[in-house]
């Protein structure tokens, strides 16, 4: 998604999903923060990854860090690899944890 699509998707999700369970991930920390601030969505941090993964992320390259973060919010290793390649192309990933069955995002 681009920024505007991500914002629209997050606003739709907020109707059915607790905001605490909505995350935004981009390839650039500043970009992630800007989208998060526009929408009140969360970013993946120590609370989600735990202290051990957060320390490991300090020493990882950006791709490894992003894949680890994606896995921490529920994606499989294969899904995380695919999504990280999309992040490399400038995509914005919106992830929701603990969603009611049947909730989908259409942009």
C-alpha positions as CSV (number, residue, x, y, z in Angstrom):
1,X,0.0,0.0,0.0
2,X,1.0,3.6,-0.4
3,X,0.5,6.0,2.5
4,X,-3.0,7.1,1.6
5,X,-4.1,3.5,1.1
6,X,-2.6,2.5,4.4
7,X,-4.3,5.4,6.2
8,X,-7.7,4.4,4.7
9,X,-7.2,0.8,5.5
10,X,-6.2,1.6,9.1
11,X,-9.3,3.8,9.5
12,X,-11.5,1.0,8.3
13,X,-9.8,-1.5,10.6
14,X,-10.3,0.8,13.6
15,X,-14.1,0.2,13.3
16,X,-13.7,-3.5,14.0
17,X,-10.3,-4.0,15.5
18,X,-8.8,-2.5,18.7
19,X,-6.2,0.1,17.7
20,X,-3.7,-1.5,20.0
21,X,-3.7,-4.5,17.6
22,X,-3.0,-2.5,14.4
23,X,0.6,-2.1,13.3
24,X,2.3,-0.2,10.4
25,X,5.6,-1.3,9.0
26,X,7.7,0.4,6.3
27,X,11.3,0.1,5.2
28,X,12.2,3.5,6.8
29,X,11.8,4.2,10.5
30,X,10.9,7.8,9.9
31,X,8.3,6.8,7.3
32,X,6.8,4.3,9.7
33,X,6.6,6.9,12.4
34,X,4.9,9.4,10.1
35,X,2.2,6.9,9.1
36,X,1.8,5.7,12.7
37,X,1.3,9.3,13.9
38,X,-1.3,10.0,11.2
39,X,-3.4,7.0,12.2
40,X,-2.5,6.2,15.8
41,X,-1.4,2.7,14.6
42,X,1.4,1.0,16.4
43,X,4.9,0.4,15.3
44,X,6.7,-2.9,16.1
45,X,9.0,-2.3,19.1
46,X,10.3,-3.9,22.3
47,X,6.7,-4.6,23.6
48,X,6.1,-6.8,20.5
49,X,9.5,-8.4,19.9
50,X,10.7,-8.7,23.4
51,X,14.0,-7.5,24.7
52,X,16.1,-10.3,23.2
53,X,14.9,-9.7,19.6
54,X,15.2,-6.0,20.1
55,X,18.8,-6.4,21.0
56,X,19.5,-8.7,18.1
57,X,17.8,-6.2,15.7
58,X,20.5,-3.6,16.7
59,X,23.1,-5.9,15.0
60,X,21.0,-7.0,12.1
61,X,20.8,-5.5,8.7
62,X,17.5,-3.7,7.8
63,X,16.1,-6.6,5.9
64,X,16.7,-9.1,8.7
65,X,15.2,-6.7,11.2
66,X,12.1,-6.2,9.1
67,X,11.6,-9.9,8.6
68,X,12.0,-10.5,12.3
69,X,9.5,-7.7,13.1
70,X,7.0,-9.1,10.6
71,X,7.3,-12.6,12.2
72,X,6.7,-11.1,15.6
73,X,3.3,-9.7,14.5
74,X,2.3,-13.1,13.2
75,X,3.6,-13.7,9.7
76,X,5.4,-16.9,8.8
77,X,9.0,-16.8,7.7
78,X,8.0,-17.2,4.0
79,X,5.4,-14.4,4.3
80,X,7.9,-12.2,6.0
81,X,10.4,-12.7,3.2
82,X,7.8,-11.8,0.6
83,X,6.5,-8.8,2.5
84,X,10.1,-7.5,3.1
85,X,10.6,-7.6,-0.6
86,X,7.5,-5.4,-1.0
87,X,8.9,-3.0,1.6
88,X,12.0,-2.7,-0.4
89,X,9.8,-1.4,-3.2
90,X,8.3,1.3,-1.0
91,X,5.2,-0.5,0.2
92,X,3.5,0.2,3.5
93,X,2.4,-2.9,5.4
94,X,-0.6,-2.8,7.7
95,X,-0.9,-5.7,10.1
96,X,-3.6,-6.5,12.6
97,X,-3.3,-9.0,15.4
98,X,-6.2,-10.6,17.2
99,X,-8.7,-9.6,14.6
100,X,-12.3,-10.9,14.6
101,X,-12.9,-13.7,12.0
102,X,-13.8,-12.4,8.6
103,X,-12.1,-9.0,8.9
104,X,-10.3,-8.1,5.7
105,X,-8.7,-5.0,4.2
106,X,-9.6,-3.9,0.7
107,X,-8.0,-0.9,-0.8
